[in-house]
Amino acid sequence: ARYDFPFFKQKGYLSVSGTYGSVNELVCRVDFDQAWFKPFPLDEEGKMTEEEDVPYASIEQVPDSVGKSIITNVGNLMFLESVSVFPISYMDDDLCVFDFELLGTRIVARKIK
């Protein structure tokens, strides 16, 4: 997910990985197991400096830092079983589209083999 927090002059990507599966025809269960982010370097006016506008593909690509440790630990605390069931918009063997009602958004998850 791309984030933009103008008040803090922060932009970038927040990514997660994990598994998903159907609970029934209307609901899926998503179990996230890792979280990472890629902040964009910004100039003094809050505009992006020259940088690739793509997220890290996996947590292994994220350089070790205090920020990586914090996001990983906070992500693990936020992944609660009680809130990991979501209404399905679409699901097949490789793709799941579900509604993350808490944030009022639709999420697309793709299996990587």
C-alpha beads as a LAMMPS data file, in Angstrom:
LAMMPS data file: protein, C-alpha beads

113 atoms
112 bonds

1 atom types
1 bond types

-500.0 500.0 xlo xhi
-500.0 500.0 ylo yhi
-500.0 500.0 zlo zhi

Masses

1 110.0

Atoms # bond

1 1 1 0.000 0.000 0.000
2 1 1 1.304 3.442 -0.826
3 1 1 1.163 5.918 2.039
4 1 1 1.316 9.701 2.141
5 1 1 1.416 11.536 5.461
6 1 1 1.799 15.224 4.479
7 1 1 1.790 16.420 8.098
8 1 1 4.925 14.344 8.758
9 1 1 6.320 14.848 5.232
10 1 1 6.449 11.069 4.738
11 1 1 5.634 9.059 1.599
12 1 1 6.392 5.484 0.636
13 1 1 5.125 1.921 0.538
14 1 1 3.957 -0.371 3.329
15 1 1 3.978 -4.060 2.384
16 1 1 2.984 -7.299 4.095
17 1 1 3.265 -10.996 3.369
18 1 1 1.413 -14.032 4.619
19 1 1 -1.239 -16.518 3.571
20 1 1 -4.924 -16.435 2.700
21 1 1 -7.733 -18.908 2.165
22 1 1 -11.499 -19.088 2.070
23 1 1 -13.576 -19.536 5.199
24 1 1 -16.726 -19.848 3.082
25 1 1 -18.063 -18.380 -0.194
26 1 1 -18.328 -14.872 1.272
27 1 1 -15.376 -14.581 3.648
28 1 1 -11.623 -15.138 3.530
29 1 1 -9.027 -15.433 6.257
30 1 1 -5.768 -13.528 5.849
31 1 1 -2.792 -14.298 8.080
32 1 1 -0.018 -11.749 7.719
33 1 1 3.390 -12.812 8.998
34 1 1 5.735 -9.990 7.961
35 1 1 5.540 -6.235 7.412
36 1 1 8.040 -3.840 5.847
37 1 1 8.159 -0.377 4.353
38 1 1 10.045 1.678 1.799
39 1 1 10.049 5.402 2.538
40 1 1 10.735 7.832 -0.281
41 1 1 13.462 10.412 0.188
42 1 1 11.810 13.850 0.126
43 1 1 13.322 17.259 -0.447
44 1 1 12.703 20.245 1.846
45 1 1 9.411 21.021 0.039
46 1 1 8.099 17.485 0.611
47 1 1 8.574 16.413 -3.018
48 1 1 10.078 13.070 -3.929
49 1 1 13.719 13.064 -4.896
50 1 1 14.773 10.827 -7.758
51 1 1 14.068 7.309 -6.563
52 1 1 12.374 4.248 -8.021
53 1 1 8.662 4.481 -7.264
54 1 1 8.255 0.763 -6.530
55 1 1 7.988 -1.117 -3.240
56 1 1 10.511 -3.700 -2.064
57 1 1 9.349 -7.084 -3.377
58 1 1 10.205 -8.882 -0.138
59 1 1 11.461 -8.188 3.363
60 1 1 14.858 -9.595 2.362
61 1 1 15.378 -6.589 0.047
62 1 1 14.882 -4.091 2.883
63 1 1 18.208 -2.799 4.245
64 1 1 18.730 -3.552 7.936
65 1 1 17.837 -0.559 10.079
66 1 1 16.081 0.461 13.269
67 1 1 13.026 1.363 11.153
68 1 1 12.891 -2.154 9.693
69 1 1 12.960 -3.657 13.187
70 1 1 10.253 -1.302 14.461
71 1 1 7.876 -1.922 11.530
72 1 1 8.426 -5.693 11.742
73 1 1 7.680 -5.746 15.481
74 1 1 4.692 -3.392 15.272
75 1 1 3.345 -5.373 12.310
76 1 1 3.554 -8.609 14.284
77 1 1 1.648 -7.003 17.168
78 1 1 -1.075 -5.718 14.814
79 1 1 -1.756 -9.067 13.117
80 1 1 -4.591 -10.262 15.326
81 1 1 -6.513 -13.434 14.539
82 1 1 -9.752 -11.813 15.661
83 1 1 -9.546 -9.231 12.852
84 1 1 -8.115 -11.377 10.050
85 1 1 -11.437 -12.396 8.454
86 1 1 -12.653 -10.228 5.573
87 1 1 -15.511 -10.106 3.036
88 1 1 -14.401 -11.445 -0.356
89 1 1 -14.897 -9.487 -3.567
90 1 1 -13.046 -12.073 -5.680
91 1 1 -10.903 -15.140 -5.057
92 1 1 -9.270 -17.870 -7.124
93 1 1 -6.178 -20.055 -6.661
94 1 1 -3.733 -17.173 -7.217
95 1 1 -5.584 -13.953 -6.390
96 1 1 -7.748 -12.653 -3.564
97 1 1 -9.580 -9.320 -3.455
98 1 1 -11.035 -8.513 -0.054
99 1 1 -12.543 -5.533 1.721
100 1 1 -10.528 -4.146 4.629
101 1 1 -13.501 -2.439 6.231
102 1 1 -11.526 -0.932 9.133
103 1 1 -9.594 1.238 6.654
104 1 1 -12.434 1.520 4.140
105 1 1 -10.326 0.042 1.344
106 1 1 -10.121 -2.937 -0.953
107 1 1 -6.945 -5.066 -0.887
108 1 1 -5.600 -7.273 -3.670
109 1 1 -3.360 -10.159 -2.618
110 1 1 -1.451 -12.308 -5.107
111 1 1 0.229 -15.617 -4.379
112 1 1 3.899 -15.722 -5.285
113 1 1 5.234 -19.139 -6.159

Bonds

1 1 1 2
2 1 2 3
3 1 3 4
4 1 4 5
5 1 5 6
6 1 6 7
7 1 7 8
8 1 8 9
9 1 9 10
10 1 10 11
11 1 11 12
12 1 12 13
13 1 13 14
14 1 14 15
15 1 15 16
16 1 16 17
17 1 17 18
18 1 18 19
19 1 19 20
20 1 20 21
21 1 21 22
22 1 22 23
23 1 23 24
24 1 24 25
25 1 25 26
26 1 26 27
27 1 27 28
28 1 28 29
29 1 29 30
30 1 30 31
31 1 31 32
32 1 32 33
33 1 33 34
34 1 34 35
35 1 35 36
36 1 36 37
37 1 37 38
38 1 38 39
39 1 39 40
40 1 40 41
41 1 41 42
42 1 42 43
43 1 43 44
44 1 44 45
45 1 45 46
46 1 46 47
47 1 47 48
48 1 48 49
49 1 49 50
50 1 50 51
51 1 51 52
52 1 52 53
53 1 53 54
54 1 54 55
55 1 55 56
56 1 56 57
57 1 57 58
58 1 58 59
59 1 59 60
60 1 60 61
61 1 61 62
62 1 62 63
63 1 63 64
64 1 64 65
65 1 65 66
66 1 66 67
67 1 67 68
68 1 68 69
69 1 69 70
70 1 70 71
71 1 71 72
72 1 72 73
73 1 73 74
74 1 74 75
75 1 75 76
76 1 76 77
77 1 77 78
78 1 78 79
79 1 79 80
80 1 80 81
81 1 81 82
82 1 82 83
83 1 83 84
84 1 84 85
85 1 85 86
86 1 86 87
87 1 87 88
88 1 88 89
89 1 89 90
90 1 90 91
91 1 91 92
92 1 92 93
93 1 93 94
94 1 94 95
95 1 95 96
96 1 96 97
97 1 97 98
98 1 98 99
99 1 99 100
100 1 100 101
101 1 101 102
102 1 102 103
103 1 103 104
104 1 104 105
105 1 105 106
106 1 106 107
107 1 107 108
108 1 108 109
109 1 109 110
110 1 110 111
111 1 111 112
112 1 112 113
